[in-house]
Amino acid sequence: MGGVNNSYPPGCTGPVIHGWDWDSVDGEKRAANVIWGDYEVRGIWDGTSFTVGKHPPQSFIQPSEPPRNRPADPLLDPRNRGAGTTARLEQIQRELWESCQPALTDTQIENGYLFLRVPYDDGSVQALMDKRFGLKLVAVRNAFWPAN
């Protein structure tokens, strides 16, 4: 899990994944001694690394709807519009992807915000983005959520 540079093979890396076995999954891609793929994996995140759980990884298919246990984001409501222009948000987006900091899994510009999906934020990544770019521009969201 982590940001992926638009290159072939993709660049950047994510956190350590303990218990990963490429022989146990299908759909991986290979080029220039790099192996990658998109998978849905259940396990335990300790804040710095991920350990694969008892359920085997599955090839990831982008869902058409958010998971039921993930509530709707209030910042997507037009009444809660952010302060960003498309040009400013695209500039921030480029800067963050190029630096690979913080570790990103996804970004999306919507409703005046740049939404950043990171493995996990205890509030410190959001505070850093607010300090660096200003309020009501960047909205940090967790990629990991409880499986139950």
Beta strands, then each sheet from edge to edge (+ up, - down):
strand 1: 16-18
strand 2: 29-31
strand 3: 34-36
strand 4: 39-40
strand 5: 43-45
strand 6: 49-52
strand 7: 58-59
strand 8: 106-110
strand 9: 113-118
strand 10: 138-142
sheet 1: 1+ 6+ 5-
sheet 2: 2+ 3-
sheet 3: 4+ 7-
sheet 4: 8+ 9- 10-
end
